[in-house]
Structure formats: C-alpha cells, structure tokens
Amino acid sequence: DTKPLPFLHVYHHFTVLIVSWLVNIWEVSFGFNFGVMNTFIHSFMYFYYYLKCCGFHPKWDFILTVFQIIQMIAGTLM
C-alpha cells in the first residue's frame, strides 16, 4: 500500500538538491552549516519514521514539521 509523497517532503528535497548544487558550484561558506542543520533534522525525521514502522505513534510529529519548516526558512535566508 503506497501513498503519494506529501508536497512538503518533495519541496524540501528539491530545495536541498538545488541549494547543495549551488553551494558546490559557488563554494559558499554557509554550506557546512546548512549540511549540519539538514543532518540534524533528518536524524529526528528518520527516527520518527522508524518508530511509526514499529507501530508507535509519536506525539511530536507537529514539532518535527515545524522544525522542518524552520530549516527551510533558515536555509533560504542563508
């Protein structure tokens, strides 16, 4: 049973791809900070998915989504 990917998921990965490519081409200084921030959020996101697959229902899904949105805004501002 597959579900379509949410827009936020697709948008996030599209913007990370574009920003990563631009950081590599332009060799900008914020690339490391962006990578650390992205890794931090993904660590929690994939742990959340792991818990869901194990049958748990974490109550902090809203907080995770807020942090993802903050990451996208911070990455855009960088």
C-alpha positions as CSV (number, residue, x, y, z in Angstrom):
1,D,0.0,0.0,0.0
2,T,1.8,3.1,-1.2
3,K,0.8,6.7,-0.5
4,P,1.8,9.7,-2.6
5,L,4.6,11.8,-1.2
6,P,3.4,15.0,0.7
7,F,4.2,18.3,-1.0
8,L,6.3,19.4,1.9
9,H,8.5,16.3,1.5
10,V,9.0,16.8,-2.2
11,Y,9.6,20.6,-1.8
12,H,12.2,20.0,0.9
13,H,14.2,17.5,-1.1
14,F,14.0,19.6,-4.2
15,T,15.3,22.7,-2.4
16,V,18.1,20.8,-0.7
17,L,19.2,19.4,-4.1
18,I,19.3,22.9,-5.6
19,V,21.0,24.5,-2.7
20,S,23.6,21.8,-2.4
21,W,24.4,22.1,-6.1
22,L,24.7,25.9,-5.8
23,V,26.9,25.6,-2.7
24,N,29.2,23.2,-4.6
25,I,29.4,25.4,-7.7
26,W,29.8,28.8,-5.8
27,E,31.8,27.4,-2.9
28,V,29.9,29.5,-0.4
29,S,30.7,29.5,3.3
30,F,27.3,28.5,4.7
31,G,27.4,25.1,3.0
32,F,28.7,23.3,6.1
33,N,26.1,25.0,8.4
34,F,23.3,24.0,6.1
35,G,24.6,20.4,5.9
36,V,24.7,20.1,9.7
37,M,21.3,21.6,10.1
38,N,19.9,19.3,7.4
39,T,21.5,16.2,9.0
40,F,20.1,17.2,12.5
41,I,16.6,17.4,11.2
42,H,16.8,14.2,9.1
43,S,18.1,12.3,12.2
44,F,14.9,13.1,14.0
45,M,12.7,12.6,10.9
46,Y,14.0,9.2,10.1
47,F,13.8,8.2,13.8
48,Y,10.2,9.3,13.7
49,Y,9.6,7.1,10.6
50,Y,11.3,4.2,12.3
51,L,9.0,4.5,15.3
52,K,5.9,4.6,13.0
53,C,7.1,1.5,11.2
54,C,7.4,-0.2,14.6
55,G,3.8,0.6,15.4
56,F,4.4,3.5,17.7
57,H,2.6,6.9,17.2
58,P,4.9,9.7,18.4
59,K,3.1,12.7,19.6
60,W,5.8,15.1,18.4
61,D,5.0,14.9,14.7
62,F,3.8,18.6,14.7
63,I,7.0,19.8,16.3
64,L,9.1,17.9,13.7
65,T,7.1,19.5,10.9
66,V,7.7,23.0,12.5
67,F,11.4,22.3,12.7
68,Q,11.5,21.2,9.0
69,I,9.8,24.5,8.0
70,I,12.2,26.5,10.2
71,Q,15.1,24.6,8.5
72,M,13.7,25.6,5.0
73,I,13.3,29.2,6.0
74,A,16.8,29.3,7.6
75,G,18.3,27.7,4.6
76,T,16.6,30.2,2.3
77,L,17.9,33.1,4.4
78,M,21.4,31.7,4.4
